[in-house]
Structure formats: C-alpha cells, structure tokens
Amino acid sequence: MTAALAGVLLYLGLGVAGILGAGRLAALLAMIGAWGSLLSWAPGFSVEVLGGSPWGIPLAGDTLAVAFWALAPLVHAAVWWHERHRSTTFHGLVTLLVGTCLAAVLSRDLFNLYVLLDLGSLLSVVLISYDRKPRATWAALRYLLLSALGMLVYLLGIGLVYGELGTLSLVRIAEIAPNLSHPPLAVGVSLLVMGAAVKAGVFLFGLWLPPAHGHAPTGVSVILSSVVAKMGVVALARLAEAFPIGLILAVLGLFTGLGGMIYALWEPDLKVFLAFSTVSQLGYMLIGFGVGGAAAFGATLFLIAHGLYKGLLFLAAGAAIEERGERTFDQLAGNLSWGVALGLAVGSWAIVGLPPLAGFAAKGALSAGLSPLAKGLIVALSVGTAAAFSKVLPLLRSRGPKRGAEAGVVGLILALSAFGAWGFFFVPTVRNPWEWAIVGATLVAGYGVHRIVRSASPVLPRLKLANGMVAVLLAVAALAAGTLLLG
C-alpha cells in the first residue's frame, strides 16, 4: 500500500505544482513515478486501512487497480505529447485529474469514492471548457449540473446505507452480506447505483457524455473517454462487490450498449460519434462486472483495450479535425493524411474486434465468462459496433497530405498490438478458430446493417438539461422498486 500511496501523492502533488508552473515537466515526472510505483506494488496488495479503525479508509490493489494503473499513465503520455504546446496550467490540471482517478480505483470506502468522483467531475468541467468555445462551454455546464445531481444522489445513498449498516467500508459491507429486502437499505443502494451511473454516463440519463467528450479539446477527449469515464464504472464494480446488484448492472449494461450504439449509427460529427461509441462500450464492461467471476476479469481486460483504442481514435479524430478544419464524416472523407487515416484504421479495427488486436482478445475473455444468452447479446452489440464503424471506411482512403503519424498515435498502436499479442498466448478463446469465424460473420453482418440503415435519417432525442434531471430522479424511484423486488 505504501508504494501505491506514494504514486498517488506524487501524481497529485506534481499536478498542483504543474498548475503553478512547469506543468509539462511535472506531468512527465508524475508518469514516471506512477509506473515506478506500479512496479513496486504489482501484482497487487490485500486490503489495508489508511488511518486505522474505525474511520480509516480501506485501500486494496486488485487486478482492476493494477490494470487501470498500467493504462492511465500510458494514455496520459500520449496526451502529453499531443498537447505539448499547451500551457503549464493545462498540463497541471490533466495531471491532477489522472492522479484523482488513480486514487479512486484503490479506494474501498463509500465516502472517499464520493470525494474523488466529485473532484474528478470538477476538474473535467474545467478542462472541457478550457478553450472557451461556446459548444464546449455549454457541454461542460450540462456535465457540471448533471454530475452534481448524480453526486448528490450518491451522497444521500451514503447516508441511508451508513444509517442501516453503521459502516462506509465496502470491505466490511461485503462481509455483512446485506439483504436488500429492507426498504431503507434498498433505497440507499439504489441511490448509490444511480449516482455512480450518472457519473459513468450510463444510457439514458448519461447523455451528457457525448457532447462533453465530443466538443472538448482533443487531449481532454482522450483522457475523458479512456480514463475518466471508467471511474463511474469502477465505482459500480466496487458496489457490486459489496451488494447483490449484479443483475441490475447487467441490465444497465445492456441498455447502455444498445442505446449508445443506436445513436452512434446516425451521428454525423466524428468526435461526437466516438463519444456515443464510448457510451456503448461502457455497456460491455457493466455486463461483465455485473455477471462477475471470469466475466469480471474479461471486463477488466476490456477496460484496458477500450482505453487504448478509444484514446487512439480520439487522437486521430482530433488530428483530422485540426488538419481539415471540418468535423463531419462527409467533409473529412478521403481528405486526410495517411498518418491520421492509419490511426483511425487501427482504432476502428480494434474496436470491432478484428484479430489479433486488443479488442479481439478483450471480447474473447469477456465472452468466455458469460452464459450462451449473454454471449449472444455481446455478439449482437458487436454487430451494431461494426455497423457504426463502417461509417469510418470512407475516411481511410487517404488523398490528403503525406504526413506521418504523431508519436502518441504510434505509441498507442504499439500498445494495442502488444496487448493483442499477450492475449493470443494467455486468453485461450483467442486461439479458437470458431471465435475467429464469429468475428468474421459479425463484421460482414455489421457492414450489411450499415448498408441498410445508412440512407435513413431518424430524429433521435437529444439531451435537454431539465429532462435529464427528471430522468435521473425517475430512474432512482424505478431502481429502488426493482431492488426491493429482487431483494
């Protein structure tokens, strides 16, 4: 635990120092320190209490924490290079945000998670609106208000759970094995789940995520989608370890996967399209963590893979928009440099699960822990993903300037390839020819769906702030009733 705490404190301290000056150097030192810390405490450490009982904060370094610590500094490095010309304040804020996420994934305390999630939201809002562009500023404001509502709901849940169980420790709660048939506890857990779900961007009340991620500066979009969006998912996974809410998470995951995919199918803006895709991909993780066991390990691998290929896609998309001054698929098609097109191509191949890249290995590990019905749902979601990313194909015909890929893009491509190679040897399903055949059939089916729906122009509802807030409150009531029935 000591080494992990040292890594967190170094990241947070250098983030604050970076805001005051020398932000680029501070960020670089923080990344090096985090990797050094990880090497010291990997493959993990058991539960230890920071500060001692009864008010100490339980911390643990499990597989999910190790995976996240391996991912976050790598993505941060790619952002650091892409945004190397930014001000020292920008780099200090990004460092502080990543440090907050590294701390959150270690925590097993309900209130400590609340503090870290709320701090992450505030830092994200500042970074989304950093360039002071109108769309980004409005998206940041909606993010702020809905995130504040979500965290308020979460805080109310903490009060009810503490009143019933007398502890905030998720480790202690798991030992108690609480029965959710008791109404106050069921309502409290429902509030916790809903608050974390808003933070995660779960469909439908998480529709703040696409405009916030889509209109933020490129480096911020990368950090938000690859790292920060996972914090809500991590919080939900921790809740599932302590409370019997696995089925609820799996259902939320299914609706999130389908909802994000439907919106992505008809989104014309490249970066907003990628953000809707992030919503859909979060559904895979929620299903895995909801089912638990081997599926939870698969969801952890999926978290890493998603962080890598979505970081690559947002970097390439941002470079495409900066290169051409346009944002839509029609405007960008066939006009990109080969380096940008390469980044979009590899990222798209990985997200649709093309072997042997990281997406294939992660989906294989996730599917291995699921029932046949759940596997079928994952395949259906994969067909939708393939259909949505068929829209990227016209962008890959490079007729633009002969400009190579930047270092961040190259680094993430190498990381995706290395992850895929690791999966080939350590994830048995990856070597199964039947799995390769399923992927091939999925890609063909996805392209067929794309050909069928591409001419349609449905008018999908967009987020209105008041409606989003009402949706959150109604969802709390529905979830509380469902929890009581299941309990």
C-alpha positions in Angstrom: 0.0 0.0 0.0 2.8 2.4 0.8 4.2 2.3 -2.8 0.7 2.9 -4.2 0.1 5.8 -1.9 3.4 7.3 -2.8 2.4 7.1 -6.5 -0.9 8.8 -5.9 0.6 11.6 -3.7 3.3 12.2 -6.3 0.7 12.5 -9.1 -1.5 14.8 -7.1 1.4 16.9 -5.7 3.0 17.3 -9.1 -0.4 18.2 -10.6 -0.7 21.1 -8.1 2.9 22.1 -8.8 2.2 21.9 -12.5 -0.7 24.4 -12.2 1.7 26.8 -10.6 4.5 26.3 -13.1 6.5 23.8 -15.2 3.4 21.7 -15.9 4.9 19.7 -18.8 7.9 18.6 -16.7 5.7 17.9 -13.7 3.4 15.7 -15.8 6.4 13.7 -17.2 7.7 13.1 -13.7 4.3 12.0 -12.5 4.0 9.4 -15.2 7.5 8.0 -14.5 6.7 8.0 -10.8 3.4 6.2 -11.3 5.0 3.4 -13.4 7.7 3.1 -10.8 5.1 2.8 -8.1 3.2 0.2 -10.0 6.3 -1.9 -10.5 6.7 -1.8 -6.7 3.3 -3.0 -5.7 2.1 -5.1 -8.7 0.6 -7.7 -8.9 -1.4 -6.1 -6.0 -1.9 -5.9 -2.3 -4.6 -7.0 0.1 -6.9 -4.7 2.0 -5.2 -2.3 4.3 -6.7 0.6 6.2 -5.2 4.1 5.9 -5.6 5.9 9.2 -6.7 3.0 11.3 -10.1 1.9 12.5 -12.9 3.0 12.8 -12.7 5.9 10.4 -9.7 4.8 8.3 -10.0 4.4 4.5 -9.7 0.8 3.3 -7.5 0.5 0.2 -6.7 -2.5 -1.9 -4.7 -3.1 -5.1 -6.6 -5.8 -7.0 -6.4 -6.8 -10.7 -8.7 -4.0 -11.7 -6.5 -1.4 -9.9 -3.3 -2.9 -11.5 -4.9 -2.8 -15.0 -6.0 0.8 -14.5 -2.6 1.9 -13.2 -1.0 0.4 -16.3 -3.4 2.1 -18.6 -3.8 5.7 -17.2 -0.1 6.9 -17.4 0.2 5.4 -20.9 -2.8 7.4 -22.2 -1.5 10.4 -20.3 1.8 10.1 -22.1 0.0 10.2 -25.5 -2.0 13.2 -24.4 1.1 14.9 -23.0 2.8 14.6 -26.4 -0.2 15.7 -28.5 -0.8 18.7 -26.2 2.9 19.5 -25.6 2.4 23.1 -26.8 -0.4 23.8 -24.2 0.1 26.0 -21.2 1.6 24.7 -17.9 -1.9 25.1 -16.3 -3.5 22.7 -18.7 -0.9 20.0 -18.1 -1.1 20.5 -14.3 -4.9 20.1 -14.5 -4.6 16.9 -16.6 -2.1 15.5 -14.1 -4.3 16.3 -11.2 -7.2 14.6 -12.9 -5.3 11.4 -13.7 -4.0 11.3 -10.1 -7.6 11.6 -8.8 -8.5 8.6 -10.9 -5.5 6.5 -9.8 -6.6 7.2 -6.2 -10.2 6.3 -6.8 -9.5 2.8 -8.2 -7.7 1.9 -5.0 -10.5 3.0 -2.6 -12.9 0.7 -0.9 -14.7 3.4 1.1 -18.1 4.9 0.0 -17.4 8.5 1.1 -13.8 8.5 -0.1 -15.1 7.4 -3.6 -17.6 10.2 -3.4 -14.9 12.8 -2.8 -12.7 11.5 -5.6 -15.5 11.2 -8.1 -16.7 14.7 -7.4 -13.2 16.2 -7.6 -12.8 14.4 -10.9 -16.0 15.9 -12.2 -14.9 19.4 -11.3 -11.5 19.1 -12.9 -13.2 17.6 -16.1 -15.5 20.5 -16.4 -12.6 23.0 -16.3 -10.7 21.0 -18.9 -13.8 20.6 -21.2 -14.3 24.3 -21.3 -10.6 25.2 -21.4 -10.6 26.7 -24.9 -13.7 28.7 -24.1 -15.6 27.6 -27.2 -19.4 28.0 -26.9 -20.3 24.4 -27.6 -17.7 23.0 -25.2 -18.6 25.5 -22.5 -22.3 24.6 -22.7 -21.5 20.9 -22.7 -19.3 21.5 -19.7 -22.1 23.3 -17.9 -24.5 20.4 -18.5 -21.9 18.0 -17.3 -21.4 20.0 -14.2 -25.1 20.2 -13.3 -26.0 16.6 -14.1 -22.8 15.4 -12.4 -23.6 17.5 -9.3 -27.1 15.9 -9.2 -25.6 12.4 -9.6 -23.2 13.0 -6.7 -26.0 14.5 -4.6 -28.0 11.3 -5.1 -24.9 9.2 -4.3 -24.3 11.2 -1.1 -27.9 10.7 0.0 -27.4 7.0 -0.6 -24.3 7.0 1.6 -26.4 8.5 4.5 -29.0 5.8 4.2 -26.5 2.9 3.9 -24.5 4.2 6.8 -27.6 4.6 8.9 -28.6 0.9 8.2 -25.2 -0.8 8.3 -23.1 1.5 10.5 -20.0 1.5 8.2 -18.8 3.1 5.0 -16.2 0.3 4.3 -17.2 -1.7 1.2 -15.0 -4.5 2.5 -16.9 -4.6 5.8 -20.2 -4.4 3.9 -19.3 -7.4 1.8 -18.6 -9.3 5.0 -22.0 -8.4 6.3 -23.7 -9.6 3.1 -26.7 -7.2 3.4 -30.2 -8.2 2.4 -31.8 -5.6 0.2 -35.3 -6.6 1.1 -35.2 -3.9 3.9 -36.7 -0.7 2.2 -34.3 2.0 3.6 -31.2 0.0 2.6 -32.7 -0.8 -0.8 -33.4 2.9 -1.4 -29.9 3.8 -0.2 -28.2 1.2 -2.5 -30.4 2.4 -5.4 -29.2 6.0 -4.8 -25.6 4.9 -4.8 -26.0 2.9 -8.0 -27.8 5.8 -9.8 -25.3 8.4 -8.7 -22.4 6.3 -10.0 -24.3 5.5 -13.1 -24.8 9.2 -13.9 -21.0 9.7 -13.4 -20.3 6.7 -15.7 -22.5 8.1 -18.5 -24.9 5.2 -18.4 -27.7 5.5 -21.0 -30.3 7.3 -20.9 -29.5 9.7 -18.1 -25.9 9.9 -19.1 -26.4 11.6 -22.4 -24.3 14.5 -21.1 -21.3 12.4 -22.1 -21.3 12.6 -25.9 -21.3 16.4 -26.2 -18.9 16.9 -23.4 -16.4 14.4 -24.8 -17.1 15.3 -28.4 -16.5 19.1 -28.1 -13.7 19.1 -25.6 -10.1 19.8 -26.7 -8.6 16.7 -28.3 -6.3 15.7 -25.4 -9.2 16.2 -22.9 -11.4 14.0 -25.1 -8.8 11.3 -24.9 -8.4 11.4 -21.1 -12.2 11.6 -20.5 -13.0 8.7 -22.7 -10.0 6.4 -22.0 -9.6 7.1 -18.3 -12.2 9.3 -16.5 -15.4 7.7 -17.9 -14.1 4.4 -16.3 -14.4 5.9 -12.8 -18.1 5.6 -12.7 -17.8 2.0 -14.0 -15.2 1.3 -11.3 -17.5 2.7 -8.6 -20.3 0.4 -9.9 -18.0 -2.6 -9.9 -17.0 -1.8 -6.3 -20.6 -1.6 -5.3 -21.3 -4.9 -7.0 -18.6 -6.5 -4.8 -20.4 -5.4 -1.7 -24.1 -5.5 -2.6 -26.2 -8.1 -4.6 -26.7 -5.8 -7.6 -25.1 -7.9 -10.4 -28.3 -8.3 -12.3 -29.0 -4.6 -12.2 -25.6 -3.8 -13.6 -26.0 -6.3 -16.4 -29.4 -4.8 -17.4 -27.9 -1.3 -17.2 -25.1 -2.5 -19.4 -27.4 -4.0 -22.0 -29.4 -0.8 -22.3 -26.2 1.3 -22.4 -24.7 -0.8 -25.1 -27.8 -0.7 -27.3 -28.6 3.0 -26.7 -25.1 4.3 -27.4 -24.8 2.1 -30.5 -28.1 3.4 -31.9 -27.1 7.0 -31.5 -23.6 6.3 -33.0 -25.2 4.8 -36.1 -26.6 8.1 -37.2 -24.2 10.7 -35.7 -22.6 12.8 -38.4 -19.9 14.5 -36.2 -16.8 12.4 -36.0 -15.8 13.2 -32.4 -19.4 13.0 -31.0 -19.8 9.7 -32.9 -16.8 8.4 -31.0 -18.3 9.6 -27.7 -21.6 7.8 -28.4 -19.4 4.7 -29.1 -17.8 5.2 -25.7 -21.3 5.0 -24.1 -22.0 1.8 -26.0 -18.6 0.3 -25.0 -19.3 1.0 -21.3 -22.2 -1.4 -21.6 -19.8 -4.3 -22.3 -17.9 -3.5 -19.0 -21.1 -3.2 -17.0 -22.3 -6.6 -18.2 -19.0 -8.2 -17.3 -18.8 -6.7 -13.8 -22.5 -7.4 -13.3 -22.1 -11.1 -14.1 -18.9 -11.3 -12.0 -16.3 -14.1 -11.8 -14.5 -14.8 -15.1 -16.6 -12.2 -16.9 -15.4 -9.5 -14.4 -11.8 -10.4 -15.4 -12.8 -10.1 -19.0 -14.4 -6.7 -18.3 -11.1 -5.6 -16.8 -9.2 -6.6 -19.9 -11.9 -4.8 -21.9 -11.4 -1.7 -19.9 -7.7 -1.7 -20.8 -8.4 -2.4 -24.5 -11.1 0.3 -24.7 -8.8 2.8 -23.1 -6.1 2.1 -25.7 -8.2 2.1 -28.9 -10.5 4.9 -27.9 -7.5 7.0 -27.0 -6.1 6.2 -30.4 -9.4 7.1 -32.2 -9.8 10.4 -30.4 -6.2 11.4 -31.0 -6.6 10.6 -34.7 -10.1 12.2 -34.9 -8.7 15.4 -33.2 -5.8 15.5 -35.7 -8.2 15.0 -38.6 -10.4 18.0 -37.5 -7.3 20.1 -36.8 -5.9 19.2 -40.2 -9.0 19.9 -42.3 -11.0 22.3 -40.2 -14.1 20.2 -40.6 -15.9 17.7 -38.3 -18.4 15.6 -40.2 -17.8 12.3 -42.0 -18.8 13.7 -45.4 -16.4 16.6 -45.1 -13.5 14.5 -43.9 -13.9 11.6 -46.3 -10.8 11.0 -48.5 -9.0 14.2 -47.4 -6.9 13.0 -44.5 -3.2 12.5 -44.3 -2.0 8.9 -44.2 -0.8 9.1 -40.6 -4.3 10.2 -39.4 -6.0 7.6 -41.6 -3.7 4.9 -40.1 -4.7 5.9 -36.6 -8.4 5.8 -37.4 -8.0 2.5 -39.2 -6.2 0.6 -36.4 -8.5 2.1 -33.8 -11.6 1.0 -35.8 -10.1 -2.5 -36.4 -9.5 -2.9 -32.7 -12.9 -1.7 -31.6 -14.8 -4.0 -33.9 -12.8 -6.9 -32.6 -10.6 -7.7 -35.6 -7.9 -10.3 -34.6 -5.3 -10.2 -33.4 -5.7 -6.7 -31.9 -6.6 -5.9 -28.3 -10.3 -5.6 -28.9 -10.5 -9.3 -30.0 -8.6 -10.5 -27.0 -10.7 -8.5 -24.6 -14.0 -9.6 -26.1 -12.9 -13.2 -26.1 -12.0 -13.0 -22.4 -15.3 -11.3 -21.6 -17.4 -13.8 -23.6 -15.6 -16.8 -22.0 -17.2 -15.9 -18.6 -20.8 -15.4 -19.9 -23.8 -17.7 -20.5 -24.8 -18.6 -24.1 -27.6 -16.0 -23.9 -25.3 -13.3 -22.7 -22.7 -14.2 -25.3 -25.5 -13.8 -27.9 -26.2 -10.3 -26.6 -22.5 -9.4 -26.8 -22.4 -10.6 -30.5 -25.5 -8.5 -31.2 -23.8 -5.5 -29.7 -20.7 -6.3 -31.7 -22.7 -6.3 -35.0 -24.0 -2.8 -34.0 -20.5 -1.6 -33.4 -19.3 -3.0 -36.7 -22.3 -1.3 -38.4 -21.5 2.1 -36.8 -17.8 1.9 -37.6 -18.4 1.1 -41.2 -19.0 4.8 -41.5 -15.3 5.3 -40.9 -14.3 3.4 -44.1 -14.5 6.4 -46.5 -12.1 8.3 -44.2 -9.4 5.7 -44.7 -9.0 6.5 -48.4 -6.1 8.9 -47.9 -5.7 11.5 -50.5 -4.5 14.3 -48.2 -1.0 15.5 -47.4 1.7 12.8 -46.9 2.1 13.5 -43.2 3.1 10.7 -40.9 1.5 9.6 -37.6 2.5 11.5 -34.4 4.3 9.8 -31.6 1.2 9.4 -29.4 -0.7 7.6 -32.2 2.3 5.3 -32.9 2.7 4.6 -29.2 -1.0 3.6 -28.8 -0.9 1.4 -31.9 2.1 -0.4 -30.5 0.3 -0.8 -27.2 -2.7 -2.2 -28.9 -0.6 -4.7 -30.8 1.3 -5.8 -27.7 -1.9 -6.3 -25.8 -3.3 -8.4 -28.7 -0.1 -10.5 -28.7 -0.4 -11.0 -25.0 -4.0 -12.1 -25.4 -3.1 -14.6 -28.1 -0.9 -16.5 -25.6 -2.8 -16.0 -22.3 -6.5 -15.9 -23.4 -7.4 -19.4 -24.6 -10.5 -18.4 -26.5 -8.4 -16.2 -28.8 -6.8 -19.2 -30.3 -10.2 -20.9 -31.0 -10.9 -20.9 -34.8 -14.6 -20.7 -34.0 -14.1 -17.3 -32.4 -12.4 -16.1 -35.5 -15.3 -17.3 -37.6 -17.7 -15.5 -35.3 -15.8 -12.2 -35.7 -15.8 -12.6 -39.4 -19.5 -13.2 -39.5 -20.0 -10.2 -37.1 -18.1 -7.9 -39.4 -20.0 -9.0 -42.5 -23.3 -8.6 -40.7 -22.4 -5.2 -39.4 -21.4 -3.9 -42.8 -24.7 -5.3 -44.1 -26.6 -3.4 -41.4 -24.7 -0.3 -42.3 -25.7 -0.6 -46.0 -29.3 -1.0 -45.0 -29.6 1.9 -42.5 -27.2 4.4 -44.0 -29.9 6.2 -46.0 -32.2 6.5 -43.0 -32.3 9.8 -41.1 -34.2 9.2 -37.9 -34.6 12.1 -35.5 -33.2 10.8 -32.2 -34.0 12.7 -28.9 -31.2 14.9 -27.7 -30.4 15.8 -24.1 -32.3 18.6 -22.6 -31.0 19.6 -19.2 -34.3 19.6 -17.3 -35.3 16.3 -18.9 -32.0 14.8 -17.9 -32.5 15.7 -14.3 -36.1 14.4 -14.2 -34.8 11.1 -15.8 -32.3 10.7 -13.0 -34.9 11.1 -10.3 -37.4 8.8 -12.0 -34.7 6.2 -12.5 -33.9 6.3 -8.8 -37.5 5.5 -7.9 -37.7 2.7 -10.5 -34.3 1.2 -9.4 -35.4 1.4 -5.7 -38.6 -0.5 -6.5 -36.7 -3.1 -8.6 -34.1 -3.6 -5.9 -36.8 -4.2 -3.3 -38.4 -6.8 -5.6 -35.1 -8.6 -6.3 -34.1 -8.4 -2.6 
